[in-house]
Amino acid sequence: MRMHMLVCVLLEAPLAVFGQSGGPAGVDPTGTVVSYWYQHTGGNGDAMQKMIDDFNASNRWKITVKGEYQGPYDQIYNKMAVAIAAGSPPELVVAYQNQAATYEVNDALTDLNVYVKDPAWGLGKDLGDFFPGFINQDVNAQFGGKRLGFPPNRSIEVMYVNMSLLKSVGITVPPRTWAEFALDCARAGSRTNGTYGYALDNLDASHVYAFVISRGGEFARADGRGYTLNTPQMKAAMQFMAGLVKQGVARKIPKKYDDQTDFGNGIVAFTLGSTSGLSFYANAVSSSRNGPAEWVIAPVPQQAPTANPAIDLYGASVSIPKTTPQKQLAAWLFVRWFSEPRQQAQWAHVSKYFPVRKAAEPLIRDMLDADPRFSAAWSILKTANLKAEPPFAGYDLVRDAITAAYSRILDGGDIDTTLAGLQAQADKLFRDSAP
């Protein structure tokens, strides 16, 4: 998914001398300038810069945030390795949870629990307004419960459903369970019409995670001490998907986003993907002459029907590297401001990500009313049992190993042998990457 060398680079780099990690008591952030490294481009980039300008013009401490586009996530990740080794990181940086963990191997990040809970500068009662899954995702058990980031937005894994195809074979509602999903895939497939049931998108490890949590499993130990990849839930998921491929009702997609193309062309019944892809699916459907007339969003199928489906939670956070007490507090004040309902709604309108605060809902009512699929996804979010992939240092490499094992199994490899090897590989990667 992302680069393979960074963990080793950071672990072998000389430890830089970073700023204080204590609380903000007695710190005056007035007049502080901070740099924010982000990945946003196009409309999102323009909107982010406007919001930064608004903060700079309105905050009473005269803090100046300098937004700096530093390339996509992988480039930022590499640049952070260099900056940490040199002792000159930015004051604020976008980071996935496992990326933040890799930075923290070198004790390079601020524990944001100190700021979140501070009586003067913290969130206070507003903390209860955040979706619990969102606000808890950055608390890392591998580092004793440190909060290594803060969520600016989020998305979730959902099932995209071609209802036109399903209704043509007599199916009127999306499947709720994997057993129903298998039956619907078989009914939707037709050699005559060139249709099939499920498009396996690039064998993404996040989809495997969705399969496992829907069966009550996990990828990691709750105490942060390692991975759990050779489990009954993982084995059941692999047997199920291998069976669909063997039957010919599920297909491995040759290249990324071909699942969206097939969905747009109306030839596949189901795909899985992030809600952040809603606009891409809409474009694929609208640009095709054969696109489904009716398509909807539904929860990922579960082992048994439930009102609270286990759903994979997505999204990079923002981390505050250790610099100086003034810069750390100034960076936090921008993060806190960005998380307020008004700013969250403003960002959601442009980015189409979910706001992280419940109080933002009235402010995005126009979006919910205008887009029934976004509204359906929002409803799923509010009832879901949100789960997040492991935030461990080195998880990028484990993701690659999961993807390789999944592909091997779909190609006919022995499941027991493959999962045993995957667990051993993940155990080694955990040992090599852990603090």
Long-range contacts (C-beta under 8 A, 24 or more apart in sequence): 1-205, 1-396, 1-399, 1-400, 2-73, 2-74, 2-77, 2-96, 2-99, 2-396, 3-74, 3-77, 3-78, 3-396, 4-396, 4-397, 4-400, 6-77, 6-78, 6-81, 6-102, 6-396, 7-102, 7-105, 7-393, 7-394, 7-396, 7-397, 7-432, 7-433, 9-81, 9-85, 10-81, 10-84, 10-85, 10-102, 10-103, 10-105, 10-106, 11-105, 11-106, 11-433, 13-81, 13-84, 13-85, 13-106, 14-85, 15-106, 15-107, 16-84, 16-85, 16-86, 16-87, 16-88, 16-106, 16-108, 17-87, 18-87, 18-89, 18-107, 18-108, 18-321, 18-322, 18-323, 19-322, 19-323, 19-324, 19-325, 19-327, 19-328, 20-322, 20-324, 20-325, 20-328, 21-110, 21-111, 21-114, 21-322, 22-114, 22-325, 23-114, 23-115, 23-118, 24-114, 24-115, 24-118, 24-120, 24-121, 24-325, 24-328, 24-329, 24-332, 25-118, 25-120, 27-325, 27-326, 27-329, 28-326, 29-61, 29-63, 29-326, 29-329, 29-330, 29-333, 30-61, 30-62, 30-63, 31-61, 31-62, 31-63, 32-61, 32-63, 32-64, 32-326, 32-327, 32-329, 32-330, 33-63, 33-64, 33-66, 33-330, 34-63, 34-64, 34-65, 34-66, 34-90, 34-91, 34-92, 34-327, 34-330, 34-331, 34-334, 35-65, 35-66, 35-68, 35-90, 35-91, 35-92, 36-65, 36-66, 36-67, 36-68, 36-90, 36-91, 36-92, 36-93, 36-318, 36-331, 36-334, 37-68, 37-70, 37-76, 37-79, 37-80, 37-90, 37-92, 37-93, 37-94, 38-67, 38-68, 38-69, 38-70, 38-76, 38-93, 38-94, 39-69, 39-70, 39-71, 39-72, 39-73, 39-76, 39-94, 39-316, 40-69, 41-69, 43-350, 44-350, 44-351, 45-69, 47-346, 47-347, 47-350, 47-351, 48-347, 51-338, 51-343, 51-346, 51-347, 52-334, 55-334, 55-337, 55-338, 59-333, 59-334, 59-337, 61-330, 61-333, 63-330, 63-333, 63-334, 65-92, 65-330, 65-331, 65-334, 73-99, 73-316, 84-108, 84-321, 89-321, 89-322, 89-323, 90-321, 91-320, 91-321, 91-323, 91-327, 91-328, 91-330, 91-331, 92-318, 92-319, 92-320, 92-321, 92-331, 92-334, 92-335, 93-318, 93-319, 93-321, 94-316, 94-317, 94-318, 94-319, 95-148, 95-149, 95-316, 95-317, 95-318, 95-319, 96-316, 96-317, 97-137, 97-138, 97-140, 97-148, 97-149, 97-317, 97-388, 97-389, 97-391, 98-389, 98-390, 98-391, 98-392, 98-393, 98-394, 98-395, 98-396, 99-316, 99-396, 100-138, 100-140, 100-148, 100-149, 100-317, 100-319, 100-391, 101-140, 101-142, 101-143, 101-148, 101-391, 101-392, 101-393, 101-395, 102-393, 102-394, 102-433, 103-148, 103-319, 103-321, 104-140, 104-143, 104-146, 104-148, 104-393, 104-435, 105-393, 105-433, 105-434, 105-435, 107-322, 108-321, 108-322, 109-146, 109-148, 109-149, 109-319, 109-320, 109-321, 109-322, 110-319, 110-320, 110-321, 110-322, 110-328, 110-332, 111-146, 111-147, 111-148, 112-138, 112-147, 112-148, 112-149, 112-150, 112-320, 112-332, 113-139, 113-145, 113-146, 113-147, 115-328, 115-329, 115-332, 115-336, 116-147, 116-150, 121-329, 121-332, 121-333, 121-336, 123-336, 123-339, 126-357, 129-341, 129-357, 129-358, 129-359, 130-339, 130-356, 130-357, 130-358, 131-356, 131-357, 131-358, 131-381, 131-386, 132-386, 133-313, 133-384, 133-386, 133-387, 133-388, 134-313, 134-315, 134-356, 134-386, 135-356, 137-313, 137-315, 137-317, 137-388, 137-391, 138-317, 138-391, 140-224, 140-391, 141-222, 141-223, 141-224, 142-224, 142-225, 142-391, 142-392, 142-393, 142-434, 142-435, 143-224, 143-435, 148-317, 148-319, 148-391, 149-317, 149-318, 149-319, 150-317, 150-318, 150-319, 150-335, 150-339, 151-315, 151-317, 151-339, 151-356, 152-317, 152-318, 152-335, 152-338, 152-339, 152-347, 152-356, 153-315, 153-344, 153-347, 153-348, 153-351, 153-353, 153-354, 153-355, 153-356, 154-313, 154-314, 154-315, 154-353, 154-354, 154-356, 155-274, 155-275, 155-276, 155-314, 155-315, 155-353, 155-354, 156-274, 156-275, 156-311, 156-312, 156-313, 156-314, 156-354, 156-377, 156-380, 156-381, 156-384, 156-386, 157-206, 157-207, 157-210, 157-272, 157-273, 157-274, 157-275, 157-300, 157-311, 157-312, 157-313, 157-314, 158-272, 158-273, 158-274, 158-275, 158-297, 158-298, 158-299, 158-300, 158-311, 158-377, 158-380, 159-270, 159-271, 159-272, 159-297, 159-298, 159-299, 159-300, 159-301, 160-263, 160-270, 160-271, 160-272, 160-273, 160-281, 160-295, 160-297, 161-269, 161-270, 161-295, 161-296, 161-297, 161-298, 162-188, 162-263, 162-266, 162-268, 162-269, 162-270, 162-292, 162-295, 163-292, 163-294, 163-295, 163-296, 164-266, 164-292, 164-293, 164-294, 164-295, 165-195, 165-266, 165-267, 165-268, 165-269, 165-292, 166-269, 167-294, 174-296, 174-298, 175-298, 175-301, 176-299, 176-301, 176-302, 176-305, 177-301, 177-302, 177-303, 177-304, 177-305, 178-214, 178-215, 178-240, 178-301, 178-302, 178-303, 180-301, 181-270, 181-301, 182-240, 182-243, 182-244, 182-249, 184-269, 184-270, 185-244, 185-249, 185-250, 185-269, 185-270, 186-247, 186-249, 188-249, 188-269, 189-248, 189-249, 189-269, 193-267, 194-267, 195-266, 195-267, 195-268, 195-269, 196-248, 196-249, 196-250, 196-251, 196-267, 196-268, 196-269, 197-244, 197-249, 197-250, 197-268, 197-269, 197-270, 198-244, 198-249, 198-250, 198-251, 198-268, 198-269, 198-270, 198-271, 199-250, 199-251, 199-253, 199-258, 199-259, 199-262, 199-263, 199-268, 199-270, 199-271, 200-241, 200-245, 200-250, 200-251, 200-252, 200-253, 200-259, 200-410, 201-253, 201-256, 201-257, 201-258, 201-259, 201-271, 201-272, 201-273, 202-253, 202-255, 202-256, 202-259, 203-252, 203-403, 203-406, 203-407, 203-410, 204-403, 205-389, 205-399, 205-400, 205-402, 205-403, 205-406, 206-312, 206-314, 206-389, 207-272, 208-234, 208-237, 208-402, 208-403, 208-406, 209-312, 209-387, 209-389, 210-272, 210-300, 210-311, 210-312, 211-237, 211-240, 211-241, 212-237, 213-310, 213-311, 213-312, 213-387, 214-300, 214-301, 214-302, 214-303, 214-309, 214-310, 215-302, 215-303, 216-303, 216-310, 218-387, 219-389, 219-390, 220-390, 220-392, 224-392, 226-426, 226-427, 226-430, 227-390, 227-392, 227-398, 227-423, 227-426, 227-427, 227-430, 229-398, 229-402, 229-419, 229-422, 229-423, 229-426, 230-419, 230-420, 230-422, 230-423, 234-419, 235-415, 235-416, 235-419, 238-406, 238-409, 238-415, 238-418, 238-419, 239-415, 241-406, 241-409, 241-410, 242-409, 242-410, 242-412, 242-415, 245-410, 252-407, 252-410, 260-284, 263-292, 263-295, 264-288, 264-291, 265-290, 265-291, 266-290, 266-291, 266-292, 272-300, 274-314, 275-352, 275-354, 275-374, 275-377, 276-314, 276-352, 276-353, 278-352, 278-371, 278-373, 278-374, 278-377, 279-352, 282-373, 295-373, 296-372, 296-373, 296-376, 297-373, 297-376, 297-377, 297-380, 298-376, 298-380, 299-380, 299-384, 307-383, 308-383, 308-384, 308-385, 309-380, 309-383, 309-384, 309-385, 310-384, 310-385, 310-387, 311-380, 311-381, 311-384, 311-385, 311-386, 311-387, 312-387, 312-388, 312-389, 313-386, 313-387, 313-388, 315-353, 354-378, 354-381, 392-430, 392-433, 392-434, 393-433, 393-434, 393-435, 394-429, 394-430, 394-432, 394-433, 394-434, 397-429, 397-433, 398-425, 398-426, 398-429, 398-430, 401-425, 401-426, 401-429
